[in-house]
Amino acid sequence: MSKFYLTKIFIFIILFIFLIGFIFFPKERSEPELSQSEIERQQLIENVREQEKLNKEEKKLTEKEQVKTFAENFTKIYYSYVLGSFSNIESQYYYMTDEMKDKEENKVEKMKKEIEYQPQKYFTVRAKLASSTFTFYDKTKASLEIDLDIDNFAGAMAQRDTLVWVDENGNYYEGDETELITNTTAKNIKIDLVKIDDQWKVDRIEEK
C-alpha cells in the first residue's frame, strides 16, 4: 500500500476520533453541570414555597395565641370587681358583640337598682387564671374553657386622701392585703368569641 493511501487512512482516523470526541465528550461533561443547576433551582423554589407555608402557619398560630390571651384577659377582668362597682363589665362593652352588650347593659342596670339603697360594703373579688383550653377554633369562631381561682377579700381599695386599702367596715387597713382574703374558690368558665370585620368579640361568657 502506498504512502499516499496510508496518509489518507491516517488522516481519516484522526478526523473520525476528533469528530467522536467533539460530539460525545463535551455532552458528557456538560450534562452534570446542567443537572446540578436544575436541582439547585428546584430546591430554591421548594425552599421558598416551604417558607411561605411556614409564614402562613406562624401567622395563624400567632392569631390563635392572641385570641387565647384576649379571652383569658377578658374573663379575668369580667370576674374581678369591687362590690358596688360594675366597671369589670362596663369597661368591656367594646369587646362584646352587640347582642351580648345589650344583655350585659340590661343586667348591670338591674343590679344597680337592686343595691341602690343598700349600705355600702367593702368587698373585693379577684380572678386569677389557672388554665385555659380551646374547645373550638377556626377563622371566625372560637370557644375556650377557662379555669379561674377566685380570691374573696373582706376589704377593698377606697378613696381617702389617696387610694388605700380598707377593711370590710371601711376602716383604714395597714396590713398585707392578702391577709384580707377570706376564701378562694374555683370557677370553670366557657367563653365564645366571633370575628367581626377582623376584630374578635366576645359573644357569650358563662359559668359551667
Stockholm file with secondary structure:
# STOCKHOLM 1.0

chainA/1-208         MSKFYLTKIFIFIILFIFLIGFIFFPKERSEPELSQSEIERQQLIENVREQEKLNKEEKKLTEKEQVKTFAENFTKIYYSYVLGSFSNIESQYYYMTDEMKDKEENKVEKMKKEIEYQPQKYFTVRAKLASSTFTFYDKTKASLEIDLDIDNFAGAMAQRDTLVWVDENGNYYEGDETELITNTTAKNIKIDLVKIDDQWKVDRIEEK
#=GR chainA/1-208 SS CCHHHHHHHHHHHHHHHHHHHHHHHHHHHHHHHHHHHHHHHHHHHHHHHHHHHHHHHHHHHHHHHHHHHHHHHHHHHHTCEETTCCHHHHTTGGGBCHHHHHHHHHHHHHHHHHTTTSCCCCCEEEEEEEEEEEEEECSSEEEEEEEEEEEEESEEEEESSSEEEEETTSCBCCSCGGGGEEEEEEEEEEEEEEEETTEEEEEEEEEC
#=GC SS_cons         CCHHHHHHHHHHHHHHHHHHHHHHHHHHHHHHHHHHHHHHHHHHHHHHHHHHHHHHHHHHHHHHHHHHHHHHHHHHHHTCEETTCCHHHHTTGGGBCHHHHHHHHHHHHHHHHHTTTSCCCCCEEEEEEEEEEEEEECSSEEEEEEEEEEEEESEEEEESSSEEEEETTSCBCCSCGGGGEEEEEEEEEEEEEEEETTEEEEEEEEEC
//
